[in-house]
Amino acid sequence: MAEKIFEERELILELFPGTSPELLPPGEVLYYRDREGRVHIQESPLHLVLEPLERTGSTTPIICEACLRHVSRTAAQFFRFGVGDNERHFRYVALCRDTETCSGAARPGRLREILLRGILP
């Protein structure tokens, strides 16, 4: 019978279920866009869904908060996400429209930071 191998994160959450996400070691961070245009950032067991906002008419370049690259306004999009349990408290981020390319350049630590800003009030 093969032994089950546990990841460090799984052991900590099993033994100490109330551990703050900030104290957990980094795990695999998933960063993708769904069919409705929403962006998902997920690091088990945390999951953040970012809602896309309408385009603005500005031409000023901005910095993508995931990959930290300067991109034109047409190559970027603004998103919002609720913070904690308060349904009226939102945070806003600018991300690349091309999520697939951006996810290749984005550092997992940066994605984790965005994720924690949405989970922790």
C-alpha positions in Angstrom: 0.0 0.0 0.0 1.4 3.4 -1.0 1.9 6.0 1.7 -0.1 9.2 1.3 2.2 12.2 1.0 1.0 15.4 2.6 2.0 18.9 1.7 3.3 21.2 4.4 0.2 23.4 4.0 -2.1 20.5 4.5 -0.4 19.4 7.7 -0.5 22.8 9.2 -4.2 23.2 8.4 -5.0 19.8 9.7 -3.2 20.3 13.0 -4.0 24.0 13.4 -7.2 24.7 11.5 -7.4 28.4 12.6 -4.0 29.3 11.1 -4.0 32.7 9.4 -3.4 32.5 5.6 -0.5 34.9 6.1 1.4 32.3 8.1 1.0 29.4 5.7 3.9 28.5 3.4 3.3 29.3 -0.3 1.3 26.8 -2.3 0.3 26.6 -6.0 -1.5 29.8 -6.9 -4.0 29.5 -9.8 -4.7 32.6 -11.8 -7.2 32.4 -14.7 -10.2 34.0 -16.4 -13.6 32.3 -16.8 -16.1 32.5 -19.6 -17.9 35.5 -18.1 -14.7 37.5 -18.0 -14.2 37.3 -14.2 -10.6 36.6 -13.0 -10.0 34.0 -10.4 -7.0 33.8 -8.0 -7.0 30.6 -6.0 -4.6 29.1 -3.5 -6.3 26.2 -1.7 -8.4 26.7 0.4 -8.7 30.4 -0.5 -10.5 31.6 -3.7 -11.0 35.2 -4.8 -13.2 36.2 -7.8 -12.6 39.6 -9.4 -15.4 41.3 -11.3 -14.5 43.1 -14.5 -15.4 46.8 -14.8 -16.3 48.8 -17.9 -13.6 50.4 -20.0 -12.6 54.0 -19.5 -11.7 56.4 -22.3 -8.3 57.2 -20.9 -5.0 56.5 -22.8 -2.7 56.7 -19.8 -0.6 53.5 -19.4 -1.0 51.7 -16.1 0.9 49.0 -14.2 -0.6 45.5 -14.0 -0.8 44.6 -10.3 -0.1 40.9 -11.0 2.9 40.9 -13.3 4.0 44.5 -12.4 4.5 45.5 -16.1 3.6 48.8 -17.7 0.8 48.2 -20.2 -1.4 50.4 -22.4 -4.9 51.1 -21.2 -6.3 49.0 -24.0 -4.2 46.0 -22.9 -5.4 46.4 -19.3 -8.7 46.1 -17.4 -9.9 47.2 -14.0 -11.5 44.7 -11.6 -13.1 44.9 -8.2 -13.5 42.4 -5.4 -15.4 42.5 -2.1 -13.3 42.6 1.1 -14.1 40.2 3.9 -17.8 39.8 4.7 -18.8 43.5 4.1 -20.7 43.5 0.8 -20.3 47.3 0.3 -16.5 47.4 0.8 -14.6 46.9 -2.5 -11.0 47.0 -3.6 -10.0 47.7 -7.1 -7.0 46.4 -9.1 -5.7 46.8 -12.7 -4.7 43.6 -14.5 -3.7 42.6 -18.0 -6.5 41.7 -20.3 -4.5 38.7 -21.5 -4.6 36.7 -18.3 -2.8 33.7 -19.8 0.3 35.8 -20.7 0.1 37.7 -17.5 0.0 34.5 -15.4 3.3 33.4 -16.9 5.0 36.6 -15.8 3.2 37.1 -12.4 5.1 36.0 -9.3 3.2 33.7 -7.0 3.9 35.9 -4.1 2.3 38.9 -5.8 -0.8 36.9 -6.7 -1.0 35.7 -3.1 -0.8 39.3 -1.8 -3.8 40.3 -4.0 -5.7 37.2 -2.8 -5.1 38.0 0.9 -6.2 41.6 0.4 -9.6 40.2 -0.6 -9.9 37.6 2.1 -8.6 39.5 5.1 -10.5 42.7 6.1 
